[in-house]
């Protein structure tokens, strides 16, 4: 379980394919605090630490994860948003995030807004995921509030702190990102679908 509050920006230091798996090595300021078998969200994707070597650690993404997330687009030196699993008793400063990416989206526009930035994303609606105005959304593991919800797109406002301390500052039109929709909204949508079937 995560909160969507990014702890650190890791740097991809190595990518190694093995059959259908991808071993991803990351250099991070929090590496020395990690341990083998620990869960960490990487751009919103929960992965398990399998190796630690000084300031570098490694996680493995399987084919299903690579097929459903943007991890298959990673390149050497890419910046990755990192968050360790929350501890019991911690404040929930973001919202409840599972680290299970629902689908990807494409950044379609970035607009400077006199001290902040408005990022717009388009996504495939065939998976029945929805956003609502002032609802929660997780983009690359970052907990955010929807400010402009449409049928197949939405926008978020990014303050300078978030811009500087996440990989949002690397986004451009065409960037593929990971989305995790609000868990409460997903349950409501499922209940509505079940009601329609009956």
C-alpha positions in Angstrom: 0.0 0.0 0.0 1.3 3.4 -1.0 0.2 7.1 -0.6 1.4 8.6 -3.9 3.9 10.9 -2.1 7.2 10.5 -4.0 10.2 9.9 -1.8 13.0 10.1 -4.3 13.8 10.2 -8.0 15.9 7.2 -9.0 18.1 7.0 -12.1 18.0 3.9 -14.3 21.6 2.6 -14.3 21.1 -0.8 -16.1 18.5 -2.7 -18.0 18.9 -6.4 -18.6 16.5 -8.6 -20.5 16.2 -12.2 -19.5 13.6 -14.2 -21.4 10.4 -12.2 -21.0 11.6 -10.4 -17.9 13.4 -7.1 -17.5 15.8 -6.5 -14.7 15.9 -2.8 -13.8 18.8 -1.4 -11.8 18.2 2.0 -10.1 20.6 4.4 -8.4 18.9 6.1 -5.5 19.5 8.1 -2.4 17.3 5.6 -0.4 19.2 2.5 -1.6 21.1 2.2 1.7 17.8 2.0 3.6 16.4 -0.8 1.5 16.4 -4.5 2.0 15.9 -7.6 -0.2 12.2 -8.5 -0.8 11.0 -4.9 0.0 8.2 -3.4 -2.1 8.8 -0.1 -3.9 6.6 1.7 -6.4 8.5 2.7 -9.6 6.5 5.2 -11.5 3.5 3.8 -9.7 4.4 0.1 -10.3 4.9 -2.0 -7.2 8.1 -4.1 -7.7 10.2 -6.2 -5.3 13.9 -5.5 -4.5 15.9 -8.6 -5.6 19.5 -7.3 -5.3 21.3 -4.4 -3.6 24.9 -3.3 -4.5 26.1 -0.1 -2.8 23.9 2.8 -4.0 22.2 0.6 -6.7 19.4 -1.9 -6.4 17.6 -4.1 -8.8 14.0 -5.1 -9.4 12.4 -7.4 -12.0 9.4 -6.7 -14.1 7.6 -9.6 -15.7 6.0 -9.7 -19.2 2.5 -8.8 -17.9 3.8 -5.8 -16.1 5.8 -4.7 -19.1 2.7 -5.1 -21.3 0.4 -3.0 -19.1 2.7 -0.2 -18.0 5.2 2.2 -19.4 8.2 0.4 -17.8 8.9 -1.1 -21.3 9.9 2.4 -22.5 12.6 2.9 -19.8 16.0 3.9 -21.1 19.4 4.3 -19.3 19.5 7.5 -17.2 15.7 7.9 -17.2 14.3 9.4 -14.0 11.9 7.2 -12.0 9.6 8.2 -9.2 10.1 6.1 -6.1 8.0 5.4 -3.0 8.4 2.8 -0.4 5.3 1.0 1.0 3.7 3.0 3.8 4.1 2.0 7.4 1.1 1.4 9.7 0.5 4.6 11.7 1.9 6.9 9.0 -0.2 9.9 7.9 -1.9 9.3 4.6 -0.8 12.6 2.9 -1.9 11.5 -0.6 -4.6 8.9 -1.1 -4.8 5.1 -1.0 -2.6 3.8 -3.8 -2.1 0.0 -4.4 0.8 0.2 -6.8 -1.3 -1.7 -9.4 -1.3 0.3 -12.7 -4.7 0.2 -14.5 -3.4 1.5 -17.8 -1.2 4.0 -19.5 -2.0 7.4 -20.8 -0.3 9.9 -23.2 0.6 13.4 -22.3 -1.0 15.6 -24.9 -0.3 19.1 -23.6 1.7 21.0 -21.0 0.8 24.6 -20.3 2.6 27.0 -17.9 0.1 28.7 -15.6 1.9 31.6 -13.9 3.8 29.6 -11.3 2.4 26.2 -11.9 1.9 23.8 -14.9 -1.3 22.2 -16.3 -0.6 18.7 -17.7 -3.3 17.1 -19.9 -3.4 13.3 -20.6 -5.5 11.2 -22.9 -6.4 7.6 -22.2 -8.3 4.7 -23.7 -11.8 4.5 -22.2 -12.5 0.9 -23.4 -11.2 -0.3 -20.0 -14.0 1.5 -18.3 -11.8 3.6 -16.1 -13.1 7.1 -15.2 -11.9 10.4 -13.7 -14.1 12.9 -11.9 -13.6 16.6 -11.2 -11.6 17.0 -7.9 -11.2 13.2 -7.7 -7.9 11.5 -7.1 -5.6 10.0 -9.8 -2.1 8.6 -9.6 0.3 9.4 -12.4 3.6 7.7 -12.4 3.0 7.0 -8.7 2.3 10.6 -7.9 -1.0 11.3 -6.0 -2.8 14.2 -7.8 -6.2 15.9 -8.1 -8.1 16.0 -11.4 -8.9 19.5 -12.4 -10.5 19.0 -15.8 -12.3 15.7 -16.4 -13.5 14.7 -19.8 -14.6 11.4 -21.3 -11.2 10.3 -22.6 -8.8 12.9 -21.1 -8.1 14.9 -17.9 -5.8 17.5 -16.6 -3.9 18.0 -13.4 -2.2 21.1 -11.9 1.4 20.7 -10.8 3.0 23.0 -8.3 6.7 23.9 -8.4 7.6 21.5 -5.5 6.0 18.5 -7.3 7.5 19.6 -10.6 11.0 19.7 -9.1 10.8 16.5 -7.0 9.2 14.1 -9.5 9.8 13.1 -13.1 7.1 15.5 -14.3 9.9 17.8 -15.3 10.9 15.3 -18.0 7.5 15.0 -19.6 6.7 16.4 -23.0 3.8 15.9 -25.5 3.8 12.2 -26.3 5.3 10.9 -23.0 3.6 7.7 -21.9 2.7 7.5 -18.2 1.2 5.0 -15.8 -2.2 5.6 -14.4 -3.8 4.1 -11.2 -7.4 5.3 -10.9 -9.0 6.0 -7.5 -9.8 2.6 -5.8 -13.2 3.9 -4.6 -14.1 5.0 -8.1 -13.2 1.6 -9.5 -15.5 -0.2 -7.0 -18.4 2.2 -7.8 -17.8 1.7 -11.6 -17.8 -2.1 -11.1 -21.0 -2.0 -9.1 -22.7 0.1 -11.8 -21.6 -2.4 -14.5 -22.9 -5.3 -12.4 -26.2 -3.5 -12.0 -26.5 -2.9 -15.7 -25.9 -6.7 -16.4 -28.8 -7.7 -14.0 
